[in-house]
């Protein structure tokens, strides 16, 4: 007996929700970082009359945790379209021909150079 679409997509939808959580978390952390004014704008007079040079001095480093959060979000987004969606493609209307997550980036470039990805449908 076929399962309802909502049940088939439960796992992928959870992954999308988790990706959104990471994106919201990143936005909040970036906003807090920028609110602390981590950069200084420096205006320098140039030797040519009327010419200015604008420079930005970094007072605080961008937190390394930003790249980890981005990686988590990308992982969740990419894995959303993994085996679950491919396995249930016909039942959900997803027109994948292969699992895009299991294909390496090099294989994707070689197979699809100059044309649309096969798994995009």
LODREN-365907 format. One record per atom (N, C-alpha, C): residue number from 1; residue in one letter; chain; atom name; x, y, z negated. Coordinates in steps of 0.05 Angstrom, whole numbers, plus 5000, padded with zeros to 4 digits. Each point is the difference from the previous one (the first is absolute). Layout:
<rs>
   pos   code   unit   site      x      y      z
   NUM      A      A     CA      X      Y      Z
...
</rs>
This chain:
<rs>
   pos   code   unit   site      x      y      z
     1      X      A      N   5017   4976   5000
     1      X      A     CA   4983   5024   5000
     1      X      A      C   5018   5025   5000
     2      X      A      N   4996   5018   5019
     2      X      A     CA   5017   5024   5001
     2      X      A      C   4995   5018   4976
     3      X      A      N   5022   5013   4992
     3      X      A     CA   4999   5019   4977
     3      X      A      C   4992   5027   5010
     4      X      A      N   4986   5017   4984
     4      X      A     CA   4993   5027   5008
     4      X      A      C   5025   5017   5004
     5      X      A      N   4998   5019   5018
     5      X      A     CA   5023   5018   5007
     5      X      A      C   5011   5013   4975
     6      X      A      N   4984   5009   4982
     6      X      A     CA   5009   5013   4976
     6      X      A      C   5018   4982   4984
     7      X      A      N   4993   4974   4998
     7      X      A     CA   5016   4981   4985
     7      X      A      C   5026   4994   5015
     8      X      A      N   4999   4998   5026
     8      X      A     CA   5024   4995   5016
     8      X      A      C   5020   5022   4997
     9      X      A      N   4991   5024   4998
     9      X      A     CA   5018   5023   4999
     9      X      A      C   5006   5009   4972
    10      X      A      N   4992   4985   4980
    10      X      A     CA   5005   5009   4973
    10      X      A      C   5029   5004   4994
    11      X      A      N   5017   4981   5007
    11      X      A     CA   5029   5003   4995
    11      X      A      C   5012   5024   5014
    12      X      A      N   4996   5002   5027
    12      X      A     CA   5011   5023   5014
    12      X      A      C   4990   5027   4989
    13      X      A      N   4975   5001   4992
    13      X      A     CA   4989   5025   4990
    13      X      A      C   5012   5007   4973
    14      X      A      N   5007   4980   4984
    14      X      A     CA   5014   5005   4974
    14      X      A      C   5027   5012   5006
    15      X      A      N   5014   4989   5021
    15      X      A     CA   5026   5011   5007
    15      X      A      C   4998   5029   5009
    16      X      A      N   4979   5006   5015
    16      X      A     CA   4996   5028   5009
    16      X      A      C   4995   5018   4976
    17      X      A      N   4984   4991   4981
    17      X      A     CA   4995   5015   4976
    17      X      A      C   5026   5005   4984
    18      X      A      N   5017   4980   4999
    18      X      A     CA   5025   5003   4985
    18      X      A      C   5019   5019   5015
    19      X      A      N   5000   4999   5026
    19      X      A     CA   5016   5019   5015
    19      X      A      C   4991   5028   4995
    20      X      A      N   4973   5004   4999
    20      X      A     CA   4990   5027   4994
    20      X      A      C   5008   5009   4973
    21      X      A      N   5000   4982   4980
    21      X      A     CA   5009   5006   4973
    21      X      A      C   5029   5010   5001
    22      X      A      N   5018   4987   5015
    22      X      A     CA   5028   5008   5002
    22      X      A      C   5002   5028   5013
    23      X      A      N   4984   5004   5021
    23      X      A     CA   5001   5026   5014
    23      X      A      C   4990   5023   4981
    24      X      A      N   4979   4995   4985
    24      X      A     CA   4990   5020   4981
    24      X      A      C   5021   5005   4979
    25      X      A      N   5013   4979   4990
    25      X      A     CA   5021   5003   4980
    25      X      A      C   5023   5016   5011
    26      X      A      N   5008   4995   5024
    26      X      A     CA   5022   5015   5012
    26      X      A      C   4993   5029   5003
    27      X      A      N   4976   5006   5009
    27      X      A     CA   4991   5028   5003
    27      X      A      C   5001   5014   4973
    28      X      A      N   4990   4988   4979
    28      X      A     CA   5001   5012   4973
    28      X      A      C   5029   5005   4991
    29      X      A      N   5017   4981   5005
    29      X      A     CA   5028   5003   4992
    29      X      A      C   5015   5022   5016
    30      X      A      N   4994   5001   5026
    30      X      A     CA   5012   5020   5017
    30      X      A      C   4990   5028   4992
    31      X      A      N   4974   5002   4995
    31      X      A     CA   4989   5026   4991
    31      X      A      C   5013   5009   4974
    32      X      A      N   5003   4982   4981
    32      X      A     CA   5013   5006   4975
    32      X      A      C   5029   5008   5004
    33      X      A      N   5014   4986   5017
    33      X      A     CA   5028   5007   5006
    33      X      A      C   5003   5027   5012
    34      X      A      N   4983   5007   5020
    34      X      A     CA   5001   5026   5013
    34      X      A      C   4991   5022   4981
    35      X      A      N   4982   4995   4982
    35      X      A     CA   4991   5020   4981
    35      X      A      C   5023   5009   4982
    36      X      A      N   5020   4982   4996
    36      X      A     CA   5023   5007   4984
    36      X      A      C   5020   5017   5015
    37      X      A      N   4994   5009   5024
    37      X      A     CA   5018   5016   5017
    37      X      A      C   5028   4989   5001
    38      X      A      N   5003   4977   5013
    38      X      A     CA   5026   4987   5001
    38      X      A      C   5020   5012   5020
    39      X      A      N   4991   5020   5015
    39      X      A     CA   5017   5013   5020
    39      X      A      C   5002   5030   4995
    40      X      A      N   5022   5012   5009
    40      X      A     CA   5004   5028   4999
    40      X      A      C   5004   5010   5028
    41      X      A      N   4986   5021   5008
    41      X      A     CA   5003   5013   5026
    41      X      A      C   5021   5022   4997
    42      X      A      N   5021   4999   5017
    42      X      A     CA   5021   5020   4999
    42      X      A      C   5000   5015   5027
    43      X      A      N   4999   5026   4998
    43      X      A     CA   5001   5017   5023
    43      X      A      C   5027   5013   5001
    44      X      A      N   5015   4996   5023
    44      X      A     CA   5026   5012   5003
    44      X      A      C   5000   5019   5023
    45      X      A      N   5013   5022   4996
    45      X      A     CA   5004   5020   5022
    45      X      A      C   5022   4990   5018
    46      X      A      N   4995   5001   5026
    46      X      A     CA   5020   4992   5020
    46      X      A      C   5017   5024   5009
    47      X      A      N   5022   4995   5013
    47      X      A     CA   5017   5022   5009
    47      X      A      C   4987   5016   5022
    48      X      A      N   4982   4988   5015
    48      X      A     CA   4985   5015   5021
    48      X      A      C   4978   5016   4986
    49      X      A      N   4998   5026   5007
    49      X      A     CA   4979   5016   4987
    49      X      A      C   4972   4988   5005
    50      X      A      N   4984   4999   4980
    50      X      A     CA   4972   4990   5003
    50      X      A      C   4997   4970   5000
    51      X      A      N   5022   4986   4997
    51      X      A     CA   4999   4970   5000
    51      X      A      C   5002   4990   4972
    52      X      A      N   4983   4981   4994
    52      X      A     CA   5000   4987   4973
    52      X      A      C   5003   4970   5004
    53      X      A      N   5011   4988   4980
    53      X      A     CA   5001   4971   4999
    53      X      A      C   4985   4990   4976
    54      X      A      N   4982   4982   5004
    54      X      A     CA   4984   4988   4978
    54      X      A      C   5011   4973   4994
    55      X      A      N   5006   4995   4975
    55      X      A     CA   5010   4974   4991
    55      X      A      C   4983   4990   4977
    56      X      A      N   4999   4974   4999
    56      X      A     CA   4985   4987   4978
    56      X      A      C   5020   4985   4983
    57      X      A      N   5001   5006   4974
    57      X      A     CA   5017   4986   4982
    57      X      A      C   4983   4980   4983
    58      X      A      N   5009   4976   5000
    58      X      A     CA   4985   4979   4984
    58      X      A      C   5010   5002   4971
    59      X      A      N   4982   5005   4983
    59      X      A     CA   5006   5002   4971
    59      X      A      C   4997   4973   4986
    60      X      A      N   4981   4984   5010
    60      X      A     CA   4996   4973   4989
    60      X      A      C   4997   4981   5023
    61      X      A      N   5010   4976   4997
    61      X      A     CA   4999   4979   5020
    61      X      A      C   4971   4990   5003
    62      X      A      N   4993   4992   5024
    62      X      A     CA   4974   4987   5004
    62      X      A      C   5000   4973   4985
    63      X      A      N   4980   4995   4984
    63      X      A     CA   5001   4975   4984
    63      X      A      C   5001   4975   5018
    64      X      A      N   5017   4981   4992
    64      X      A     CA   5003   4975   5015
    64      X      A      C   4974   4984   5000
    65      X      A      N   4984   5004   4980
    65      X      A     CA   4975   4985   4998
    65      X      A      C   4981   5005   5023
    66      X      A      N   5003   5024   5013
    66      X      A     CA   4983   5006   5023
    66      X      A      C   5004   4979   5022
    67      X      A      N   5024   4992   5006
    67      X      A     CA   5005   4980   5021
    67      X      A      C   4988   4973   4992
    68      X      A      N   5000   4993   4975
    68      X      A     CA   4989   4975   4991
    68      X      A      C   4969   5000   5003
    69      X      A      N   4988   5022   4993
    69      X      A     CA   4971   5002   5003
    69      X      A      C   4992   4999   5029
    70      X      A      N   5015   5014   5017
    70      X      A     CA   4995   4999   5029
    70      X      A      C   5003   4971   5010
    71      X      A      N   5020   4986   4991
    71      X      A     CA   5004   4972   5009
    71      X      A      C   4977   4982   4991
    72      X      A      N   4990   5005   4976
    72      X      A     CA   4978   4984   4990
    72      X      A      C   4975   5005   5017
    73      X      A      N   4995   5025   5007
    73      X      A     CA   4976   5007   5016
    73      X      A      C   5003   4988   5028
    74      X      A      N   5023   5002   5012
    74      X      A     CA   5004   4989   5027
    74      X      A      C   4997   4970   4999
    75      X      A      N   5011   4987   4980
    75      X      A     CA   4997   4971   4998
    75      X      A      C   4971   4992   4998
    76      X      A      N   4985   5014   4983
    76      X      A     CA   4971   4993   4998
    76      X      A      C   4985   5005   5026
    77      X      A      N   5006   5021   5014
    77      X      A     CA   4987   5006   5025
    77      X      A      C   5007   4979   5021
    78      X      A      N   5026   4993   5001
    78      X      A     CA   5009   4981   5020
    78      X      A      C   4989   4972   4995
    79      X      A      N   5000   4992   4974
    79      X      A     CA   4990   4973   4994
    79      X      A      C   4970   4998   5002
    80      X      A      N   4986   5023   5000
    80      X      A     CA   4971   4999   5004
    80      X      A      C   4993   4986   5026
    81      X      A      N   5016   5004   5020
    81      X      A     CA   4994   4989   5027
    81      X      A      C   5015   4974   5004
    82      X      A      N   5006   4986   4979
    82      X      A     CA   5015   4975   5001
    82      X      A      C   4982   4976   5004
    83      X      A      N   5008   4977   4989
    83      X      A     CA   4986   4975   5006
    83      X      A      C   4970   5000   4995
    84      X      A      N   4991   5014   4979
    84      X      A     CA   4971   4999   4994
    84      X      A      C   4983   5011   5023
    85      X      A      N   5008   5024   5010
    85      X      A     CA   4985   5012   5022
    85      X      A      C   5003   4983   5026
    86      X      A      N   5024   4990   5004
    86      X      A     CA   5004   4984   5025
    86      X      A      C   4985   4974   4999
    87      X      A      N   5000   4987   4976
    87      X      A     CA   4986   4975   4997
    87      X      A      C   4970   5003   5005
    88      X      A      N   4989   5022   4990
    88      X      A     CA   4971   5004   5002
    88      X      A      C   4993   5019   5023
    89      X      A      N   5018   5005   5018
    89      X      A     CA   4995   5019   5021
    89      X      A      C   4974   4997   5015
    90      X      A      N   4994   4976   5010
    90      X      A     CA   4974   4997   5015
    90      X      A      C   4976   5006   4983
    91      X      A      N   5001   4993   4974
    91      X      A     CA   4977   5004   4983
    91      X      A      C   4996   5030   4992
    92      X      A      N   5022   5015   5001
    92      X      A     CA   4999   5028   4992
    92      X      A      C   5001   5020   5023
    93      X      A      N   5005   4990   5024
    93      X      A     CA   5002   5017   5023
    93      X      A      C   5029   5010   5004
    94      X      A      N   5019   4992   4983
    94      X      A     CA   5028   5008   5003
    94      X      A      C   5011   4983   5023
    95      X      A      N   5011   5013   5021
    95      X      A     CA   5009   4986   5024
    95      X      A      C   5030   4995   5000
    96      X      A      N   5011   4989   4980
    96      X      A     CA   5028   4994   4999
    96      X      A      C   5007   4974   5013
    97      X      A      N   5023   4999   5014
    97      X      A     CA   5009   4975   5012
    97      X      A      C   5022   4987   4985
    98      X      A      N   5012   5015   4982
    98      X      A     CA   5021   4989   4983
    98      X      A      C   5001   5016   4975
    99      X      A      N   5015   4989   4980
    99      X      A     CA   5003   5014   4975
    99      X      A      C   5021   5021   5003
   100      X      A      N   4993   5026   5000
   100      X      A     CA   5020   5021   5005
   100      X      A      C   5021   5002   4978
   101      X      A      N   4993   4991   4976
   101      X      A     CA   5020   5003   4978
   101      X      A      C   5022   4980   5003
   102      X      A      N   4995   4977   5012
   102      X      A     CA   5021   4979   5002
   102      X      A      C   5018   5005   5024
   103      X      A      N   4994   5019   5017
   103      X      A     CA   5016   5006   5023
   103      X      A      C   5020   5021   4993
   104      X      A      N   5026   4996   5004
   104      X      A     CA   5020   5019   4993
   104      X      A      C   4998   5025   5017
   105      X      A      N   5010   5022   4990
   105      X      A     CA   5000   5025   5016
   105      X      A      C   5014   4997   5026
   106      X      A      N   5022   4985   5000
   106      X      A     CA   5016   4996   5025
   106      X      A      C   4983   4985   5020
   107      X      A      N   4986   4978   4991
   107      X      A     CA   4983   4985   5017
   107      X      A      C   4977   5017   5011
   108      X      A      N   4989   5017   4983
   108      X      A     CA   4978   5018   5009
   108      X      A      C   5010   5019   5022
   109      X      A      N   5024   5011   4996
   109      X      A     CA   5011   5019   5020
   109      X      A      C   5005   4985   5026
   110      X      A      N   5012   4976   4999
   110      X      A     CA   5006   4985   5024
   110      X      A      C   4975   4992   5015
   111      X      A      N   4980   4991   4986
   111      X      A     CA   4975   4990   5012
   111      X      A      C   4983   5022   5012
   112      X      A      N   5000   5023   4986
   112      X      A     CA   4980   5020   5007
   112      X      A      C   5012   5026   5011
   113      X      A      N   5025   4999   5007
   113      X      A     CA   5013   5025   5010
   113      X      A      C   4985   5010   5025
   114      X      A      N   4991   5025   4999
   114      X      A     CA   4986   5012   5022
   114      X      A      C   4971   4992   5004
   115      X      A      N   4988   4986   4981
   115      X      A     CA   4972   4993   5002
   115      X      A      C   4988   4998   4972
   116      X      A      N   4974   4998   4998
   116      X      A     CA   4987   4999   4974
   116      X      A      C   5006   4973   4987
   117      X      A      N   5000   5000   4974
   117      X      A     CA   5005   4975   4984
   117      X      A      C   4978   4980   5006
   118      X      A      N   5008   4975   5004
   118      X      A     CA   4981   4979   5005
   118      X      A      C   4980   4997   4977
   119      X      A      N   5009   5002   4975
   119      X      A     CA   4983   4996   4977
   119      X      A      C   4981   5023   4995
   120      X      A      N   5004   5022   5014
   120      X      A     CA   4982   5023   4995
   120      X      A      C   4973   4996   5012
   121      X      A      N   4996   4981   5017
   121      X      A     CA   4974   4993   5010
   121      X      A      C   4991   5014   5025
</rs>
